[in-house]
Amino acid sequence: MEKTMLAAVFEGQGKLSVREVPVPQVKNPDDVLLEVEAAGVCGTDLHILEVPPGHPATPGAILGHEYVGRVLETGSAVTTVQPGDRVVVAPNLYCGICGPCTSGRPNQCEHFTTLGIYLDGGFAKYNVAPERALFKVAQTLPPEEAVYVELLSCIVGGTEKVRLQPGETVAILGAGPVGLMFELVFKAAGAGKIIMTDIAPYRLDYARKLGADVVVNVKHEDPVALTREATDGRGVDVVVDAVGSLLPQAIEQAAVGGKIVLFGMNQQAYPQVHQFDITRKELTVMGTYIGINTFPKAIRMLESGVVKPSALTTHTLPLARILEGIAALRAGEGIKVVIKP
């Protein structure tokens, strides 16, 4: 095996450098050395690289927290995977002993750390991850689909809360990768009508191609009026805010007894909410963060073929061209960039 590899390293203050670094080694008993097959560029990666940063990360860390790879070598204590296995990585590592962990909410761990953000991740040919972060996937599942497991597992954390029934109507606010993945899952679950809103014509066209029944450019159209028109005045049964600041709009679009899922996150947003409408319409408003034990469910969705998120991929690039892919996403000229290290 070579001694160095190309990697995308976060250098701090908006800088990502693609340079040679040492190949990681198995050091701990639970370490697993992976050869990375594919890694996705996430919106979080873009936030990390903003100035000032919209999300923290460790300077010197290799980014990339959405990835799939093949096991090359295992530590002495590893029992659940072996060389040759294909695995996806659950990058959020929790302690297991703090209050949230022991109460069944590891997604709220007080000592969270994350591969590809605070620890070295998948924007490299090789990566070392702890055994507990790995989930086996079928040898036949293409890496172009498997690379979406991490994102899909987060979406499942939200769709589990609403338990959509076939025929129910949905509005998804924000047609980026998250909103479009919600669209794919709700469509597979039998949604009767899906309404997508955004400000970018490129994304709305993509939503329409994936099967959205109504697309609304909120720069030029009234999403509430068009939602009422599309639902005979009722509003929708389920609303997803994939942006992180659109709860007031979600409340207006929801039908009496509707459910609202808040997925997007914007720490700087303080929207004014008309609480009266939540009470009067008997709405259920739910936050969802990462998901709890959702990786196996996401894997089954992909292995069954019922959800095919590779439809979201607009760019597949070698690692040396990752900055080109990031620039395309920033310019609104792509949906999802997949890197093949």
Contacts in CASP RR format, 6 or more apart in sequence:
PFRMAT RR
TARGET T0000
AUTHOR 0000-0000-0000
METHOD contacts of the structure
MODEL  1
MEKTMLAAVFEGQGKLSVREVPVPQVKNPDDVLLEVEAAGVCGTDLHILE
VPPGHPATPGAILGHEYVGRVLETGSAVTTVQPGDRVVVAPNLYCGICGP
CTSGRPNQCEHFTTLGIYLDGGFAKYNVAPERALFKVAQTLPPEEAVYVE
LLSCIVGGTEKVRLQPGETVAILGAGPVGLMFELVFKAAGAGKIIMTDIA
PYRLDYARKLGADVVVNVKHEDPVALTREATDGRGVDVVVDAVGSLLPQA
IEQAAVGGKIVLFGMNQQAYPQVHQFDITRKELTVMGTYIGINTFPKAIR
MLESGVVKPSALTTHTLPLARILEGIAALRAGEGIKVVIKP
1 23 0 8 1.000
1 72 0 8 1.000
2 23 0 8 1.000
3 22 0 8 1.000
3 23 0 8 1.000
4 20 0 8 1.000
4 21 0 8 1.000
4 22 0 8 1.000
4 23 0 8 1.000
5 20 0 8 1.000
5 21 0 8 1.000
5 22 0 8 1.000
5 23 0 8 1.000
5 124 0 8 1.000
5 125 0 8 1.000
5 126 0 8 1.000
5 341 0 8 1.000
6 18 0 8 1.000
6 19 0 8 1.000
6 20 0 8 1.000
6 21 0 8 1.000
6 124 0 8 1.000
6 125 0 8 1.000
6 319 0 8 1.000
6 320 0 8 1.000
6 341 0 8 1.000
7 18 0 8 1.000
7 19 0 8 1.000
7 20 0 8 1.000
7 21 0 8 1.000
7 62 0 8 1.000
7 120 0 8 1.000
7 123 0 8 1.000
7 124 0 8 1.000
7 125 0 8 1.000
7 319 0 8 1.000
8 16 0 8 1.000
8 17 0 8 1.000
8 18 0 8 1.000
8 62 0 8 1.000
8 63 0 8 1.000
8 64 0 8 1.000
8 123 0 8 1.000
8 124 0 8 1.000
8 319 0 8 1.000
8 322 0 8 1.000
8 339 0 8 1.000
9 16 0 8 1.000
9 17 0 8 1.000
9 18 0 8 1.000
9 19 0 8 1.000
9 21 0 8 1.000
9 60 0 8 1.000
9 61 0 8 1.000
9 62 0 8 1.000
9 63 0 8 1.000
10 16 0 8 1.000
10 48 0 8 1.000
10 49 0 8 1.000
10 57 0 8 1.000
10 58 0 8 1.000
10 59 0 8 1.000
10 60 0 8 1.000
10 61 0 8 1.000
10 62 0 8 1.000
10 63 0 8 1.000
11 17 0 8 1.000
11 59 0 8 1.000
11 60 0 8 1.000
12 53 0 8 1.000
12 57 0 8 1.000
12 59 0 8 1.000
12 60 0 8 1.000
13 51 0 8 1.000
13 53 0 8 1.000
14 48 0 8 1.000
14 49 0 8 1.000
14 50 0 8 1.000
14 51 0 8 1.000
14 53 0 8 1.000
15 49 0 8 1.000
16 49 0 8 1.000
16 63 0 8 1.000
16 322 0 8 1.000
16 323 0 8 1.000
16 326 0 8 1.000
18 319 0 8 1.000
18 320 0 8 1.000
18 322 0 8 1.000
18 323 0 8 1.000
21 62 0 8 1.000
21 124 0 8 1.000
23 125 0 8 1.000
23 126 0 8 1.000
24 33 0 8 1.000
24 120 0 8 1.000
24 126 0 8 1.000
24 127 0 8 1.000
24 128 0 8 1.000
25 33 0 8 1.000
25 128 0 8 1.000
26 32 0 8 1.000
26 33 0 8 1.000
26 73 0 8 1.000
26 74 0 8 1.000
26 75 0 8 1.000
26 128 0 8 1.000
27 128 0 8 1.000
28 75 0 8 1.000
28 130 0 8 1.000
29 75 0 8 1.000
29 76 0 8 1.000
29 77 0 8 1.000
29 78 0 8 1.000
30 75 0 8 1.000
30 77 0 8 1.000
30 78 0 8 1.000
30 130 0 8 1.000
30 131 0 8 1.000
30 132 0 8 1.000
31 74 0 8 1.000
31 75 0 8 1.000
31 78 0 8 1.000
31 128 0 8 1.000
31 129 0 8 1.000
31 130 0 8 1.000
31 131 0 8 1.000
32 71 0 8 1.000
32 73 0 8 1.000
32 74 0 8 1.000
32 75 0 8 1.000
32 78 0 8 1.000
32 81 0 8 1.000
32 87 0 8 1.000
32 128 0 8 1.000
32 129 0 8 1.000
32 130 0 8 1.000
32 131 0 8 1.000
32 134 0 8 1.000
33 71 0 8 1.000
33 72 0 8 1.000
33 73 0 8 1.000
33 74 0 8 1.000
33 126 0 8 1.000
33 127 0 8 1.000
33 128 0 8 1.000
34 69 0 8 1.000
34 70 0 8 1.000
34 71 0 8 1.000
34 72 0 8 1.000
34 87 0 8 1.000
34 89 0 8 1.000
34 126 0 8 1.000
34 127 0 8 1.000
34 128 0 8 1.000
34 129 0 8 1.000
35 69 0 8 1.000
35 70 0 8 1.000
35 72 0 8 1.000
35 125 0 8 1.000
35 126 0 8 1.000
36 67 0 8 1.000
36 68 0 8 1.000
36 69 0 8 1.000
36 122 0 8 1.000
36 124 0 8 1.000
36 125 0 8 1.000
36 126 0 8 1.000
36 127 0 8 1.000
36 341 0 8 1.000
37 67 0 8 1.000
37 68 0 8 1.000
37 69 0 8 1.000
37 70 0 8 1.000
37 86 0 8 1.000
37 143 0 8 1.000
37 146 0 8 1.000
37 147 0 8 1.000
37 340 0 8 1.000
38 67 0 8 1.000
38 68 0 8 1.000
38 69 0 8 1.000
38 143 0 8 1.000
38 144 0 8 1.000
38 146 0 8 1.000
38 147 0 8 1.000
38 338 0 8 1.000
38 339 0 8 1.000
38 340 0 8 1.000
38 341 0 8 1.000
39 64 0 8 1.000
39 66 0 8 1.000
39 67 0 8 1.000
39 68 0 8 1.000
39 121 0 8 1.000
39 122 0 8 1.000
39 123 0 8 1.000
39 147 0 8 1.000
39 338 0 8 1.000
39 339 0 8 1.000
39 341 0 8 1.000
40 64 0 8 1.000
40 66 0 8 1.000
40 67 0 8 1.000
40 147 0 8 1.000
40 336 0 8 1.000
40 337 0 8 1.000
40 338 0 8 1.000
40 339 0 8 1.000
41 64 0 8 1.000
41 66 0 8 1.000
41 322 0 8 1.000
41 325 0 8 1.000
41 326 0 8 1.000
41 329 0 8 1.000
41 336 0 8 1.000
41 337 0 8 1.000
41 338 0 8 1.000
41 339 0 8 1.000
42 64 0 8 1.000
42 65 0 8 1.000
42 66 0 8 1.000
42 151 0 8 1.000
42 177 0 8 1.000
43 177 0 8 1.000
43 329 0 8 1.000
44 55 0 8 1.000
44 65 0 8 1.000
44 117 0 8 1.000
45 63 0 8 1.000
45 64 0 8 1.000
45 326 0 8 1.000
46 326 0 8 1.000
46 329 0 8 1.000
46 330 0 8 1.000
47 53 0 8 1.000
47 54 0 8 1.000
47 55 0 8 1.000
48 54 0 8 1.000
48 55 0 8 1.000
48 56 0 8 1.000
48 57 0 8 1.000
48 63 0 8 1.000
48 117 0 8 1.000
49 326 0 8 1.000
55 117 0 8 1.000
56 117 0 8 1.000
57 63 0 8 1.000
57 116 0 8 1.000
57 117 0 8 1.000
57 118 0 8 1.000
58 117 0 8 1.000
58 118 0 8 1.000
58 119 0 8 1.000
61 116 0 8 1.000
61 117 0 8 1.000
61 118 0 8 1.000
61 119 0 8 1.000
61 120 0 8 1.000
61 121 0 8 1.000
62 116 0 8 1.000
62 120 0 8 1.000
62 121 0 8 1.000
62 122 0 8 1.000
62 123 0 8 1.000
62 124 0 8 1.000
62 127 0 8 1.000
63 116 0 8 1.000
63 117 0 8 1.000
63 121 0 8 1.000
63 122 0 8 1.000
63 123 0 8 1.000
64 91 0 8 1.000
64 115 0 8 1.000
64 116 0 8 1.000
64 117 0 8 1.000
64 121 0 8 1.000
64 122 0 8 1.000
64 123 0 8 1.000
65 89 0 8 1.000
65 91 0 8 1.000
65 114 0 8 1.000
65 115 0 8 1.000
65 116 0 8 1.000
65 117 0 8 1.000
65 121 0 8 1.000
65 122 0 8 1.000
65 150 0 8 1.000
66 91 0 8 1.000
66 147 0 8 1.000
66 148 0 8 1.000
66 149 0 8 1.000
66 150 0 8 1.000
66 151 0 8 1.000
67 88 0 8 1.000
67 89 0 8 1.000
67 121 0 8 1.000
67 122 0 8 1.000
67 127 0 8 1.000
67 147 0 8 1.000
67 150 0 8 1.000
68 86 0 8 1.000
68 87 0 8 1.000
68 88 0 8 1.000
68 89 0 8 1.000
68 137 0 8 1.000
68 143 0 8 1.000
68 146 0 8 1.000
68 147 0 8 1.000
68 149 0 8 1.000
69 86 0 8 1.000
69 87 0 8 1.000
69 88 0 8 1.000
69 89 0 8 1.000
69 143 0 8 1.000
70 84 0 8 1.000
70 85 0 8 1.000
70 86 0 8 1.000
70 87 0 8 1.000
71 81 0 8 1.000
71 82 0 8 1.000
71 83 0 8 1.000
71 84 0 8 1.000
71 85 0 8 1.000
71 86 0 8 1.000
71 87 0 8 1.000
71 134 0 8 1.000
72 83 0 8 1.000
72 84 0 8 1.000
72 126 0 8 1.000
73 83 0 8 1.000
74 81 0 8 1.000
74 82 0 8 1.000
74 83 0 8 1.000
74 131 0 8 1.000
77 131 0 8 1.000
78 131 0 8 1.000
79 131 0 8 1.000
80 131 0 8 1.000
80 134 0 8 1.000
80 136 0 8 1.000
81 87 0 8 1.000
81 131 0 8 1.000
81 134 0 8 1.000
81 136 0 8 1.000
85 136 0 8 1.000
86 136 0 8 1.000
86 137 0 8 1.000
86 138 0 8 1.000
86 139 0 8 1.000
86 141 0 8 1.000
86 146 0 8 1.000
87 134 0 8 1.000
87 135 0 8 1.000
87 136 0 8 1.000
87 137 0 8 1.000
88 134 0 8 1.000
88 135 0 8 1.000
88 137 0 8 1.000
88 146 0 8 1.000
88 149 0 8 1.000
88 150 0 8 1.000
88 295 0 8 1.000
88 299 0 8 1.000
89 115 0 8 1.000
89 122 0 8 1.000
89 127 0 8 1.000
89 129 0 8 1.000
89 133 0 8 1.000
89 134 0 8 1.000
89 135 0 8 1.000
89 150 0 8 1.000
90 133 0 8 1.000
90 134 0 8 1.000
90 135 0 8 1.000
90 150 0 8 1.000
90 153 0 8 1.000
90 295 0 8 1.000
91 114 0 8 1.000
91 115 0 8 1.000
91 116 0 8 1.000
91 117 0 8 1.000
91 121 0 8 1.000
91 133 0 8 1.000
91 150 0 8 1.000
92 107 0 8 1.000
92 109 0 8 1.000
92 112 0 8 1.000
92 113 0 8 1.000
92 114 0 8 1.000
92 290 0 8 1.000
93 112 0 8 1.000
93 113 0 8 1.000
93 114 0 8 1.000
93 115 0 8 1.000
93 119 0 8 1.000
93 130 0 8 1.000
93 132 0 8 1.000
93 133 0 8 1.000
94 101 0 8 1.000
94 106 0 8 1.000
94 107 0 8 1.000
94 109 0 8 1.000
94 111 0 8 1.000
94 112 0 8 1.000
95 101 0 8 1.000
95 109 0 8 1.000
95 110 0 8 1.000
95 111 0 8 1.000
96 102 0 8 1.000
96 106 0 8 1.000
96 109 0 8 1.000
98 109 0 8 1.000
98 110 0 8 1.000
98 111 0 8 1.000
99 110 0 8 1.000
100 106 0 8 1.000
100 107 0 8 1.000
100 108 0 8 1.000
100 109 0 8 1.000
100 110 0 8 1.000
101 109 0 8 1.000
101 110 0 8 1.000
104 292 0 8 1.000
105 292 0 8 1.000
106 292 0 8 1.000
107 289 0 8 1.000
107 290 0 8 1.000
107 291 0 8 1.000
107 292 0 8 1.000
108 289 0 8 1.000
113 119 0 8 1.000
115 121 0 8 1.000
115 122 0 8 1.000
115 127 0 8 1.000
115 129 0 8 1.000
115 133 0 8 1.000
116 122 0 8 1.000
116 123 0 8 1.000
120 127 0 8 1.000
120 128 0 8 1.000
121 127 0 8 1.000
121 129 0 8 1.000
122 341 0 8 1.000
123 319 0 8 1.000
123 322 0 8 1.000
123 339 0 8 1.000
123 341 0 8 1.000
124 319 0 8 1.000
124 341 0 8 1.000
125 319 0 8 1.000
125 341 0 8 1.000
135 149 0 8 1.000
135 295 0 8 1.000
135 296 0 8 1.000
135 299 0 8 1.000
137 146 0 8 1.000
137 149 0 8 1.000
137 299 0 8 1.000
137 302 0 8 1.000
137 303 0 8 1.000
138 303 0 8 1.000
141 302 0 8 1.000
141 303 0 8 1.000
142 310 0 8 1.000
143 340 0 8 1.000
144 310 0 8 1.000
144 313 0 8 1.000
144 316 0 8 1.000
144 338 0 8 1.000
145 302 0 8 1.000
145 305 0 8 1.000
145 308 0 8 1.000
145 309 0 8 1.000
145 310 0 8 1.000
146 302 0 8 1.000
147 338 0 8 1.000
148 181 0 8 1.000
148 302 0 8 1.000
148 309 0 8 1.000
148 310 0 8 1.000
148 312 0 8 1.000
149 295 0 8 1.000
149 298 0 8 1.000
149 299 0 8 1.000
149 302 0 8 1.000
151 177 0 8 1.000
151 178 0 8 1.000
151 181 0 8 1.000
151 309 0 8 1.000
152 181 0 8 1.000
152 185 0 8 1.000
152 298 0 8 1.000
152 301 0 8 1.000
152 302 0 8 1.000
152 307 0 8 1.000
152 309 0 8 1.000
153 290 0 8 1.000
153 291 0 8 1.000
153 294 0 8 1.000
153 295 0 8 1.000
153 297 0 8 1.000
153 298 0 8 1.000
154 178 0 8 1.000
154 263 0 8 1.000
154 288 0 8 1.000
154 290 0 8 1.000
154 291 0 8 1.000
154 294 0 8 1.000
155 178 0 8 1.000
155 181 0 8 1.000
155 182 0 8 1.000
155 185 0 8 1.000
155 263 0 8 1.000
155 298 0 8 1.000
156 185 0 8 1.000
156 291 0 8 1.000
156 294 0 8 1.000
156 297 0 8 1.000
156 298 0 8 1.000
156 301 0 8 1.000
157 288 0 8 1.000
157 290 0 8 1.000
157 291 0 8 1.000
157 292 0 8 1.000
157 294 0 8 1.000
158 261 0 8 1.000
158 263 0 8 1.000
158 286 0 8 1.000
158 288 0 8 1.000
158 291 0 8 1.000
159 182 0 8 1.000
159 185 0 8 1.000
159 186 0 8 1.000
159 189 0 8 1.000
160 294 0 8 1.000
160 297 0 8 1.000
161 259 0 8 1.000
161 261 0 8 1.000
161 286 0 8 1.000
161 287 0 8 1.000
161 288 0 8 1.000
162 238 0 8 1.000
162 259 0 8 1.000
162 261 0 8 1.000
162 286 0 8 1.000
164 170 0 8 1.000
164 186 0 8 1.000
164 189 0 8 1.000
164 190 0 8 1.000
164 191 0 8 1.000
164 237 0 8 1.000
164 238 0 8 1.000
165 237 0 8 1.000
166 189 0 8 1.000
166 190 0 8 1.000
166 191 0 8 1.000
166 192 0 8 1.000
167 190 0 8 1.000
167 191 0 8 1.000
167 192 0 8 1.000
167 193 0 8 1.000
168 191 0 8 1.000
168 192 0 8 1.000
168 237 0 8 1.000
168 238 0 8 1.000
169 191 0 8 1.000
169 192 0 8 1.000
169 193 0 8 1.000
169 194 0 8 1.000
169 195 0 8 1.000
169 230 0 8 1.000
169 231 0 8 1.000
169 234 0 8 1.000
169 235 0 8 1.000
169 236 0 8 1.000
169 237 0 8 1.000
169 238 0 8 1.000
169 255 0 8 1.000
170 182 0 8 1.000
170 186 0 8 1.000
170 191 0 8 1.000
170 192 0 8 1.000
170 193 0 8 1.000
170 194 0 8 1.000
170 195 0 8 1.000
170 236 0 8 1.000
170 237 0 8 1.000
170 238 0 8 1.000
170 239 0 8 1.000
170 240 0 8 1.000
171 194 0 8 1.000
171 195 0 8 1.000
171 196 0 8 1.000
171 197 0 8 1.000
171 223 0 8 1.000
171 227 0 8 1.000
171 235 0 8 1.000
171 236 0 8 1.000
171 238 0 8 1.000
171 239 0 8 1.000
171 240 0 8 1.000
171 250 0 8 1.000
171 253 0 8 1.000
171 254 0 8 1.000
172 179 0 8 1.000
172 182 0 8 1.000
172 183 0 8 1.000
172 186 0 8 1.000
172 194 0 8 1.000
172 195 0 8 1.000
172 196 0 8 1.000
172 197 0 8 1.000
172 239 0 8 1.000
172 240 0 8 1.000
172 242 0 8 1.000
173 197 0 8 1.000
173 223 0 8 1.000
173 239 0 8 1.000
173 240 0 8 1.000
173 241 0 8 1.000
173 242 0 8 1.000
173 243 0 8 1.000
173 246 0 8 1.000
173 249 0 8 1.000
173 250 0 8 1.000
173 253 0 8 1.000
174 196 0 8 1.000
174 197 0 8 1.000
174 198 0 8 1.000
174 203 0 8 1.000
174 242 0 8 1.000
174 243 0 8 1.000
174 246 0 8 1.000
175 183 0 8 1.000
175 196 0 8 1.000
175 197 0 8 1.000
175 198 0 8 1.000
175 200 0 8 1.000
175 203 0 8 1.000
175 204 0 8 1.000
175 206 0 8 1.000
175 207 0 8 1.000
175 215 0 8 1.000
175 242 0 8 1.000
176 198 0 8 1.000
176 203 0 8 1.000
176 242 0 8 1.000
176 335 0 8 1.000
177 312 0 8 1.000
177 335 0 8 1.000
177 336 0 8 1.000
178 242 0 8 1.000
178 263 0 8 1.000
178 264 0 8 1.000
179 196 0 8 1.000
179 240 0 8 1.000
179 242 0 8 1.000
180 203 0 8 1.000
180 206 0 8 1.000
180 207 0 8 1.000
180 210 0 8 1.000
180 312 0 8 1.000
180 335 0 8 1.000
181 309 0 8 1.000
181 312 0 8 1.000
182 240 0 8 1.000
182 242 0 8 1.000
182 263 0 8 1.000
183 194 0 8 1.000
183 196 0 8 1.000
183 207 0 8 1.000
183 210 0 8 1.000
183 211 0 8 1.000
183 212 0 8 1.000
184 210 0 8 1.000
184 307 0 8 1.000
184 308 0 8 1.000
184 309 0 8 1.000
184 311 0 8 1.000
184 312 0 8 1.000
185 301 0 8 1.000
185 307 0 8 1.000
186 194 0 8 1.000
186 238 0 8 1.000
187 194 0 8 1.000
187 210 0 8 1.000
187 211 0 8 1.000
188 301 0 8 1.000
188 306 0 8 1.000
188 307 0 8 1.000
192 213 0 8 1.000
193 213 0 8 1.000
193 214 0 8 1.000
193 230 0 8 1.000
193 231 0 8 1.000
193 236 0 8 1.000
194 211 0 8 1.000
194 212 0 8 1.000
194 213 0 8 1.000
194 214 0 8 1.000
195 212 0 8 1.000
195 213 0 8 1.000
195 214 0 8 1.000
195 215 0 8 1.000
195 216 0 8 1.000
195 223 0 8 1.000
195 226 0 8 1.000
195 227 0 8 1.000
195 230 0 8 1.000
195 236 0 8 1.000
195 253 0 8 1.000
196 204 0 8 1.000
196 207 0 8 1.000
196 208 0 8 1.000
196 212 0 8 1.000
196 214 0 8 1.000
196 215 0 8 1.000
196 216 0 8 1.000
197 215 0 8 1.000
197 216 0 8 1.000
197 217 0 8 1.000
197 218 0 8 1.000
197 223 0 8 1.000
197 249 0 8 1.000
198 204 0 8 1.000
198 207 0 8 1.000
198 215 0 8 1.000
198 216 0 8 1.000
198 217 0 8 1.000
198 218 0 8 1.000
199 217 0 8 1.000
199 218 0 8 1.000
199 219 0 8 1.000
200 332 0 8 1.000
201 217 0 8 1.000
202 332 0 8 1.000
202 333 0 8 1.000
202 334 0 8 1.000
203 332 0 8 1.000
203 335 0 8 1.000
204 215 0 8 1.000
204 216 0 8 1.000
204 217 0 8 1.000
205 215 0 8 1.000
206 312 0 8 1.000
206 335 0 8 1.000
207 215 0 8 1.000
208 215 0 8 1.000
210 311 0 8 1.000
213 230 0 8 1.000
214 226 0 8 1.000
214 227 0 8 1.000
214 230 0 8 1.000
216 223 0 8 1.000
216 226 0 8 1.000
216 227 0 8 1.000
223 249 0 8 1.000
223 253 0 8 1.000
224 249 0 8 1.000
224 252 0 8 1.000
224 253 0 8 1.000
227 235 0 8 1.000
227 236 0 8 1.000
227 253 0 8 1.000
228 234 0 8 1.000
228 235 0 8 1.000
231 255 0 8 1.000
234 255 0 8 1.000
234 256 0 8 1.000
235 253 0 8 1.000
235 254 0 8 1.000
235 255 0 8 1.000
236 253 0 8 1.000
236 254 0 8 1.000
236 255 0 8 1.000
236 258 0 8 1.000
237 254 0 8 1.000
237 255 0 8 1.000
237 258 0 8 1.000
237 259 0 8 1.000
238 258 0 8 1.000
238 259 0 8 1.000
238 260 0 8 1.000
238 261 0 8 1.000
239 250 0 8 1.000
239 253 0 8 1.000
239 254 0 8 1.000
239 258 0 8 1.000
239 259 0 8 1.000
239 260 0 8 1.000
239 261 0 8 1.000
240 260 0 8 1.000
240 261 0 8 1.000
240 263 0 8 1.000
241 247 0 8 1.000
241 249 0 8 1.000
241 250 0 8 1.000
241 260 0 8 1.000
241 261 0 8 1.000
241 262 0 8 1.000
241 263 0 8 1.000
241 264 0 8 1.000
242 263 0 8 1.000
242 264 0 8 1.000
243 264 0 8 1.000
243 266 0 8 1.000
244 262 0 8 1.000
244 263 0 8 1.000
244 264 0 8 1.000
244 265 0 8 1.000
244 266 0 8 1.000
244 269 0 8 1.000
245 266 0 8 1.000
245 269 0 8 1.000
245 271 0 8 1.000
246 271 0 8 1.000
247 260 0 8 1.000
247 262 0 8 1.000
247 271 0 8 1.000
247 273 0 8 1.000
247 285 0 8 1.000
248 271 0 8 1.000
248 272 0 8 1.000
248 273 0 8 1.000
248 274 0 8 1.000
250 260 0 8 1.000
250 262 0 8 1.000
251 260 0 8 1.000
251 273 0 8 1.000
251 274 0 8 1.000
251 277 0 8 1.000
251 278 0 8 1.000
251 281 0 8 1.000
251 283 0 8 1.000
252 277 0 8 1.000
254 260 0 8 1.000
254 281 0 8 1.000
254 283 0 8 1.000
255 281 0 8 1.000
256 281 0 8 1.000
256 282 0 8 1.000
257 281 0 8 1.000
257 282 0 8 1.000
257 283 0 8 1.000
257 284 0 8 1.000
258 281 0 8 1.000
258 282 0 8 1.000
258 283 0 8 1.000
258 284 0 8 1.000
259 283 0 8 1.000
259 284 0 8 1.000
259 285 0 8 1.000
259 286 0 8 1.000
260 283 0 8 1.000
260 284 0 8 1.000
260 285 0 8 1.000
260 286 0 8 1.000
261 286 0 8 1.000
261 287 0 8 1.000
261 288 0 8 1.000
262 285 0 8 1.000
262 286 0 8 1.000
262 287 0 8 1.000
262 288 0 8 1.000
263 287 0 8 1.000
263 288 0 8 1.000
277 283 0 8 1.000
278 285 0 8 1.000
301 307 0 8 1.000
302 308 0 8 1.000
302 309 0 8 1.000
312 335 0 8 1.000
312 336 0 8 1.000
313 335 0 8 1.000
313 336 0 8 1.000
313 337 0 8 1.000
313 338 0 8 1.000
314 328 0 8 1.000
314 333 0 8 1.000
314 334 0 8 1.000
314 335 0 8 1.000
314 336 0 8 1.000
314 337 0 8 1.000
315 325 0 8 1.000
315 328 0 8 1.000
315 334 0 8 1.000
315 336 0 8 1.000
315 337 0 8 1.000
315 338 0 8 1.000
316 337 0 8 1.000
316 338 0 8 1.000
316 339 0 8 1.000
316 340 0 8 1.000
317 324 0 8 1.000
317 325 0 8 1.000
317 337 0 8 1.000
317 338 0 8 1.000
317 339 0 8 1.000
317 340 0 8 1.000
318 339 0 8 1.000
318 340 0 8 1.000
318 341 0 8 1.000
319 339 0 8 1.000
319 340 0 8 1.000
319 341 0 8 1.000
322 337 0 8 1.000
322 339 0 8 1.000
325 337 0 8 1.000
326 337 0 8 1.000
328 334 0 8 1.000
328 337 0 8 1.000
329 337 0 8 1.000
END
